[in-house]
Amino acid sequence: MIEELHDGMMLYHGSYCEVRNPDLEMCARYKDFGRGFYLTTDAEQARQFALISTRKAKVNGIVDAGQGYGIVSNFKYTERNRISVKIFPEADASWLHCIVGHRKKNTFENVLKSLEQYDVIGGKIANDATNATILTYMSGTLGEVGSERSDEICISLLLPERLKDQYCFRTEKAFGQLEFEESVQVWM
């Protein structure tokens, strides 16, 4: 079950660099919950993502090839003003359609339209370990995309009970709820 955001909640962001002030312009498109700044309540997950992110940044020439560490930036969620939050409590068909809609153009457009109103979207993470299953689903190999049967097959293959959480902060208003605490280097 995914936890609702609450005052004082600690959230972690893994990257190849420290992030004190999230910048929407630096956030990639076509991620699980759309463009935004992604955090998790699981410090170990953020640590692993920092290492993956650093490896990718080295390959792409974004950081020096000798950089032997990633960075986890720690944030405290502080309720300063009212924001709209959508939480997918379980890895179900609604969650799957949200992820596929954000990853594949012209898919589940009605779902994406209904999510435009939210400053933050949270739910299970579909990470690199689950990417092959999501791609198989999107290709139609499991059946018609969006059919009850293909949804069920895909979700069961993802082993949702093992998936951790992620929160996508999608607006400047949402960023205002995050208070940078510290960053920690994690060595490769």
C-alpha positions in Angstrom: 0.0 0.0 0.0 1.3 3.4 -0.9 1.5 6.0 1.9 -0.4 9.3 1.7 1.8 12.3 1.8 1.9 13.9 5.3 3.7 16.6 7.2 7.2 15.6 8.2 7.4 12.7 5.8 11.0 12.0 4.6 11.5 11.6 0.8 14.6 10.7 -1.1 15.9 11.4 -4.6 18.7 9.5 -6.2 20.8 11.1 -8.9 24.3 11.7 -10.2 24.3 15.2 -8.6 22.9 16.9 -5.6 19.4 18.5 -6.0 18.6 21.2 -3.5 15.9 23.0 -5.7 14.0 20.9 -8.2 13.7 22.4 -11.6 10.8 21.2 -13.8 12.8 22.1 -16.9 15.5 19.5 -15.9 12.9 16.8 -15.4 12.5 14.2 -18.2 9.3 13.6 -20.0 7.6 10.2 -20.6 8.2 8.9 -17.1 5.7 6.7 -15.2 3.7 9.6 -13.8 4.7 12.2 -16.4 7.2 15.0 -16.2 8.2 15.8 -12.7 10.6 15.4 -9.8 10.6 11.8 -8.5 11.1 10.8 -4.9 10.6 7.8 -2.7 10.2 6.9 0.9 12.7 4.1 0.5 16.3 5.4 1.1 17.7 2.2 -0.3 15.7 2.5 -3.6 17.0 6.1 -3.9 20.6 4.9 -3.3 20.3 2.2 -6.0 18.8 4.8 -8.4 21.7 7.2 -7.7 24.1 4.5 -8.8 22.2 3.7 -11.9 21.8 7.4 -12.7 25.5 8.0 -12.3 26.4 5.1 -14.6 24.0 6.5 -17.3 25.4 10.0 -16.8 28.9 8.7 -17.3 28.0 6.9 -20.6 26.2 10.0 -21.9 29.2 12.3 -21.0 27.1 14.3 -18.5 29.6 13.6 -15.6 33.3 12.8 -15.5 34.0 9.2 -16.2 36.0 9.1 -12.9 33.0 10.0 -10.7 32.7 7.0 -8.4 29.6 8.0 -6.5 25.9 9.0 -6.8 24.1 11.4 -4.6 20.9 10.9 -2.6 19.2 14.2 -1.8 16.9 14.1 1.3 13.8 16.2 1.6 11.2 16.7 4.2 7.6 17.1 3.0 6.2 20.1 4.7 2.5 21.0 4.2 2.7 24.8 3.4 -0.3 25.1 1.2 -3.0 23.0 -0.3 -2.0 20.9 -3.3 -3.9 18.2 -5.3 -2.5 14.7 -4.9 -3.5 11.5 -6.6 -2.3 8.3 -5.0 -2.5 4.9 -6.7 -2.6 2.7 -3.6 -2.0 -0.5 -5.5 -0.5 -1.7 -8.7 -3.8 -2.2 -10.5 -5.2 -1.4 -14.0 -5.7 2.3 -13.3 -2.0 2.5 -12.2 -0.9 0.5 -15.2 -2.9 2.7 -17.6 -1.4 5.8 -16.1 2.2 4.5 -16.6 1.6 3.3 -20.1 -0.3 6.5 -21.1 2.7 8.6 -19.9 5.3 6.3 -21.7 3.5 5.8 -25.0 2.0 8.6 -27.0 -1.7 8.3 -28.0 -2.4 5.7 -25.4 -4.9 6.2 -22.6 -5.3 9.9 -23.5 -8.5 10.0 -21.3 -6.5 8.9 -18.3 -3.8 11.5 -18.9 -6.4 14.2 -19.3 -8.0 13.3 -15.9 -4.5 13.5 -14.2 -3.6 17.0 -15.5 -5.2 18.5 -12.4 -2.8 16.9 -9.9 0.3 18.5 -8.5 1.7 15.2 -7.2 1.0 11.6 -8.3 2.2 8.7 -6.2 2.1 4.9 -6.6 4.3 1.9 -7.1 7.4 2.3 -9.2 7.8 0.6 -12.6 11.6 0.7 -12.7 14.3 -0.8 -14.9 13.6 -4.3 -13.5 10.0 -4.1 -14.7 10.7 -2.3 -18.0 10.7 -5.4 -20.2 7.2 -6.4 -18.9 5.8 -2.9 -19.5 7.3 -2.9 -23.0 5.8 -6.4 -23.7 2.4 -5.1 -22.5 2.7 -1.9 -24.7 3.5 -3.9 -27.8 0.3 -5.9 -27.4 2.1 -9.2 -26.9 0.0 -10.0 -23.8 -3.2 -9.1 -25.7 -5.0 -5.9 -26.5 -3.6 -3.0 -24.6 -6.1 -2.0 -22.0 -8.1 -5.2 -22.0 -8.8 -6.8 -18.6 -6.9 -9.9 -19.5 -3.7 -8.2 -20.7 -3.9 -5.9 -17.7 -4.1 -8.9 -15.3 -1.3 -10.7 -17.0 1.0 -7.7 -17.0 0.3 -6.8 -13.3 0.9 -10.4 -12.2 4.2 -10.5 -14.0 5.3 -7.3 -12.4 5.1 -8.9 -8.9 3.5 -5.8 -7.5 4.0 -6.9 -3.9 7.7 -6.3 -4.4 7.5 -2.9 -6.0 8.5 0.2 -3.9 6.8 3.6 -4.0 7.5 6.8 -6.0 6.0 10.3 -5.8 6.1 12.6 -8.8 6.1 16.3 -7.9 4.8 17.8 -11.1 4.4 21.6 -10.4 6.2 24.5 -8.8 3.4 24.5 -6.2 4.3 21.0 -5.3 8.0 21.8 -5.2 7.1 24.4 -2.5 6.2 21.5 -0.2 9.7 20.1 -0.2 12.3 21.2 2.3 15.9 20.1 1.4 17.5 18.5 4.4 20.9 17.1 3.2 22.6 15.1 0.5 24.6 11.9 0.9 27.2 10.5 -1.4 26.8 6.8 -2.2 29.9 5.1 -3.5 29.9 2.7 -6.5 
